[in-house]
Amino acid sequence: MGLEIPLIILGISTGILSGFFGIGGGTVSVPILLYMGFGIKEAIGISAMQMLFSSFAAYLIHRKKQTYSAKITKYFGFGGIVGAIIGAFLVKLLNESILEWLFLSLVAFTLVKLFLSSPEPAKEEITSKPLYFGVGSGVGVFSGMLGVGGSILITPITVGFMGFPLKKAAAIGLFFVMFTASASFITLSWLGLVDYRSGLFMTLGSLVGIWIGIWIAHHTKSTRYKQILVLFYVFIFLITAKKLIIG
């Protein structure tokens, strides 16, 4: 007893951010779990469990709202699984610094595209299973190499290059997390690195938070939503740059 309430509160907060921005939430929850006294491996395991169930809940909510069709967008996820496996192997071959700077450059490029794009693009949305698989694979490689949530790249790419409406792109980003989080959770469980009891409390909170976050996103005007999302991505870019430059 003692950490149940803080874990539920953390779950709600992470769920709101995930539902609104279309992210997994690990970049937020893991540092806080470390502050609460969990080890890094425990924190990652709890976060993976929370991301899996909250992203699945988000999928059910968006399916009811008909935000997107999983029949074709699932190919982003299939590609992400393949890419994550490739990325895990590439970690041993490539210099870590090169990978991080490459990731930072890609975030900066996609951020510019996101900033210049319209929340409701005029051009026709691209529909292609092979392309979705390819994009998912590419993003998955970075997820596997750097342990980052793929949604941080999926959203700007689908908006800036593929004609997706911004809110739909963010929802698909969280859908993408469901695939990568599944692989992470299964692996970490097999390795005995998941604190299921703590994960349960955080997951329960996140299921409430994810609903709130999606509700807020759907009731936010597209132009204002874009402004908030761009600010969020700038924040991610700055903290990543700080880590690389200052350490």
C-alpha positions in Angstrom: 0.0 0.0 0.0 1.1 3.6 -0.5 1.8 3.9 -4.3 -1.7 2.9 -5.5 -3.2 6.4 -5.6 -0.1 8.0 -7.1 0.0 5.3 -9.8 -3.7 5.8 -10.7 -3.1 9.6 -10.9 -0.1 9.1 -13.1 -2.1 6.7 -15.2 -4.9 9.3 -15.6 -2.4 12.1 -16.5 -0.5 9.9 -19.0 -3.8 8.7 -20.5 -5.0 12.2 -21.1 -1.7 13.1 -22.9 -1.9 9.9 -24.9 -5.5 10.4 -26.0 -5.0 14.1 -26.9 -1.6 13.9 -28.6 -1.8 10.4 -30.0 1.4 9.2 -28.2 2.2 6.2 -26.1 3.2 8.2 -23.0 6.3 6.4 -22.1 8.5 9.5 -22.4 6.3 11.0 -19.6 5.6 8.1 -17.4 9.1 6.4 -17.2 10.9 9.4 -15.7 8.1 9.9 -13.1 8.1 6.2 -12.2 11.9 6.5 -11.6 11.3 9.4 -9.3 8.7 7.3 -7.4 11.4 4.8 -6.6 11.0 2.2 -9.4 14.1 0.8 -11.2 14.5 1.6 -14.9 13.6 -1.9 -15.9 10.5 -1.9 -13.7 9.5 1.5 -15.0 9.8 0.4 -18.6 7.7 -2.8 -17.9 5.0 -0.8 -16.1 4.9 1.7 -18.9 4.7 -1.0 -21.6 1.7 -2.6 -19.8 0.0 0.8 -19.5 0.6 1.7 -23.2 -0.7 -1.6 -24.4 -4.0 -1.5 -22.7 -4.6 2.3 -23.1 -3.8 2.2 -26.8 -6.2 -0.7 -27.3 -8.9 1.2 -25.4 -8.1 4.2 -27.7 -8.6 1.9 -30.7 -12.0 0.9 -29.5 -13.0 4.5 -28.9 -11.8 5.6 -32.3 -13.5 2.6 -33.9 -16.8 3.7 -32.4 -16.2 7.3 -33.6 -15.1 5.9 -37.0 -12.0 8.1 -36.9 -10.2 5.8 -39.2 -10.5 2.3 -40.7 -8.2 -0.3 -39.1 -8.6 -2.6 -42.2 -5.9 -0.6 -44.0 -4.1 1.4 -41.2 -3.1 -1.8 -39.6 -0.4 -2.1 -42.2 1.4 0.8 -40.4 1.5 -1.5 -37.3 2.6 -4.6 -39.3 5.5 -2.6 -40.7 6.3 -1.2 -37.3 6.8 -4.7 -35.9 9.2 -5.6 -38.7 11.0 -2.3 -38.5 11.5 -2.6 -34.7 13.1 -6.0 -35.1 15.5 -4.7 -37.7 16.2 -1.7 -35.6 17.1 -3.9 -32.6 19.8 -5.6 -34.8 21.1 -2.3 -36.2 21.8 -1.1 -32.7 24.8 -3.4 -32.6 26.1 -2.1 -36.0 25.7 1.6 -35.8 27.1 4.3 -33.6 24.6 5.5 -31.0 25.5 9.2 -31.5 24.8 8.9 -35.2 21.5 7.3 -34.5 20.4 10.0 -32.1 21.4 12.9 -34.4 19.7 11.2 -37.3 16.5 10.9 -35.2 16.8 14.5 -34.1 17.2 15.6 -37.8 14.1 13.6 -38.8 12.0 15.1 -36.0 13.1 18.6 -37.0 12.3 17.9 -40.7 8.9 16.4 -39.9 8.2 19.3 -37.4 8.7 21.8 -40.2 6.3 19.8 -42.4 3.7 19.7 -39.6 4.0 23.4 -39.0 3.5 24.2 -42.7 0.7 21.7 -43.3 -3.0 22.5 -42.9 -5.0 20.8 -40.2 -7.5 19.8 -42.9 -5.3 19.2 -46.0 -6.7 20.0 -49.4 -4.9 17.3 -51.3 -6.4 13.8 -51.4 -5.3 11.3 -48.7 -3.0 8.6 -50.0 -4.3 5.1 -49.6 -1.7 2.4 -50.1 -1.0 -0.8 -48.1 2.6 -1.1 -49.3 3.3 2.5 -48.5 1.7 2.2 -45.1 3.8 -0.9 -44.4 6.9 0.9 -45.7 6.3 4.0 -43.5 5.6 1.8 -40.5 8.8 -0.2 -41.1 10.9 3.0 -41.3 9.4 4.4 -38.1 9.7 1.0 -36.5 13.4 0.9 -37.2 13.9 4.1 -35.1 11.6 2.7 -32.4 13.8 -0.4 -32.2 17.1 1.4 -32.3 16.3 4.2 -29.9 13.4 3.0 -27.8 11.2 5.9 -28.8 7.5 5.9 -29.4 6.8 5.6 -33.1 3.8 7.9 -32.9 6.1 10.9 -32.6 7.1 10.4 -36.2 3.9 8.8 -37.6 1.8 11.9 -37.1 4.0 14.5 -38.9 4.7 12.0 -41.8 1.1 11.2 -42.4 0.0 14.8 -42.2 2.9 16.4 -44.1 3.4 13.9 -46.9 0.3 11.7 -47.1 -2.6 14.1 -46.9 -4.0 12.9 -43.6 -6.2 15.2 -41.5 -4.3 16.1 -38.3 -6.7 14.6 -35.7 -6.9 11.4 -37.8 -3.1 11.2 -38.0 -2.7 11.5 -34.2 -5.3 8.8 -33.7 -3.4 6.5 -36.1 -0.2 7.3 -34.2 -1.7 5.9 -31.0 -3.0 2.9 -33.0 0.6 2.3 -34.1 1.6 2.3 -30.5 -0.7 -0.7 -29.8 1.5 -2.9 -32.1 4.9 -1.8 -30.7 3.7 -1.9 -27.1 2.4 -5.4 -27.7 5.8 -6.6 -28.8 7.5 -4.8 -25.9 5.0 -6.1 -23.2 5.3 -9.7 -24.4 9.1 -9.5 -24.4 9.4 -7.9 -21.0 6.8 -10.3 -19.5 8.8 -13.2 -20.9 11.9 -11.8 -19.3 10.1 -11.3 -16.0 10.5 -7.5 -16.0 6.8 -6.5 -15.5 5.4 -5.5 -12.1 1.8 -6.5 -12.9 0.4 -5.1 -9.7 1.8 -1.6 -10.1 1.0 -1.8 -13.8 -2.6 -2.7 -13.1 -3.1 0.5 -11.0 -1.5 2.7 -13.6 -3.5 1.0 -16.4 -6.8 1.5 -14.6 -6.0 5.2 -14.3 -4.9 5.5 -18.0 -8.2 3.9 -19.2 -10.0 6.9 -17.7 -7.4 9.4 -18.9 -7.4 8.1 -22.5 -11.1 8.7 -22.8 -10.8 12.2 -21.4 -7.9 13.0 -23.7 -9.7 11.8 -26.8 -12.8 13.7 -25.8 -10.8 16.9 -25.4 -9.1 16.3 -28.8 -12.5 15.8 -30.6 -13.8 19.0 -29.0 -10.8 21.2 -29.8 -10.9 23.2 -33.1 -8.5 21.9 -35.7 -6.5 25.1 -35.9 -6.0 25.3 -32.1 -5.3 21.5 -32.0 -2.5 22.0 -34.5 -1.0 24.9 -32.5 -0.9 22.8 -29.3 0.5 19.8 -31.2 3.3 21.9 -32.8 4.2 23.3 -29.3 4.3 19.7 -28.0 6.6 18.6 -30.8 8.9 21.6 -30.3 9.2 20.6 -26.6 10.1 17.0 -27.6 12.7 18.4 -30.0 14.2 20.7 -27.4 14.6 18.1 -24.7 16.1 15.6 -27.3 18.5 18.3 -28.4 19.4 19.1 -24.8 20.2 15.5 -24.2 22.5 15.3 -27.2 24.3 18.6 -26.8 24.5 19.0 -23.0 24.0 15.4 -21.9 
